[in-house]
Amino acid sequence: MSTASESFRLSRVEAQGWNAARSFLTSGVAGDAQVAALNPHKKDPERARWLAGFKNAMDAMETE
């Protein structure tokens, strides 16, 4: 089970993914390989949380 500090840390990792998605859209980069290369985390749970933030941002921006 995660502690409160671990949950907060992972929420910050997810926010990094969200911010990367915003930059991704303005850079013209495309493709899963490029997205994977943007993720600075090599291991889960950080890698998965970053990707979740990235995907959530992309989904949110598509509906705007």
C-alpha positions in Angstrom: 0.0 0.0 0.0 1.2 3.5 -0.8 1.9 6.1 1.8 0.6 9.6 1.4 4.1 10.9 0.4 4.4 8.1 -2.2 1.0 9.0 -3.6 1.9 12.7 -3.8 5.2 11.9 -5.5 3.5 9.7 -8.1 0.9 12.5 -8.7 3.8 14.8 -9.5 5.2 12.2 -11.9 1.8 12.1 -13.6 1.8 15.9 -13.8 5.1 15.7 -15.6 3.5 13.5 -18.2 0.6 15.9 -18.6 3.1 18.8 -19.2 5.1 16.7 -21.7 1.9 16.0 -23.7 1.3 19.8 -24.0 4.8 20.2 -25.3 4.4 17.2 -27.5 1.4 18.7 -29.3 3.2 21.9 -30.1 6.4 20.2 -31.2 4.9 18.3 -34.1 6.5 15.0 -32.9 4.3 12.0 -33.5 4.3 8.3 -32.7 4.5 5.9 -29.8 8.3 5.6 -30.1 8.7 9.3 -29.7 6.3 9.4 -26.7 8.3 6.5 -25.1 11.5 8.4 -25.6 10.0 11.5 -23.8 9.3 9.5 -20.7 12.3 10.1 -18.3 11.3 7.2 -16.0 12.7 3.7 -16.7 10.8 1.7 -14.1 7.2 1.3 -12.9 5.3 2.7 -11.1 6.8 6.0 -12.2 6.9 5.1 -15.9 3.2 4.1 -15.9 2.1 7.1 -14.0 4.0 9.5 -16.4 2.3 7.7 -19.3 -1.1 8.0 -17.7 -0.6 11.7 -17.3 0.5 12.0 -20.9 -2.5 10.1 -22.2 -5.0 11.9 -19.9 -3.7 15.2 -21.2 -3.9 14.1 -24.8 -7.5 13.0 -24.3 -8.4 16.2 -22.5 -6.9 18.3 -25.3 -8.8 16.4 -28.0 -12.1 17.3 -26.5 -11.3 21.0 -26.2 
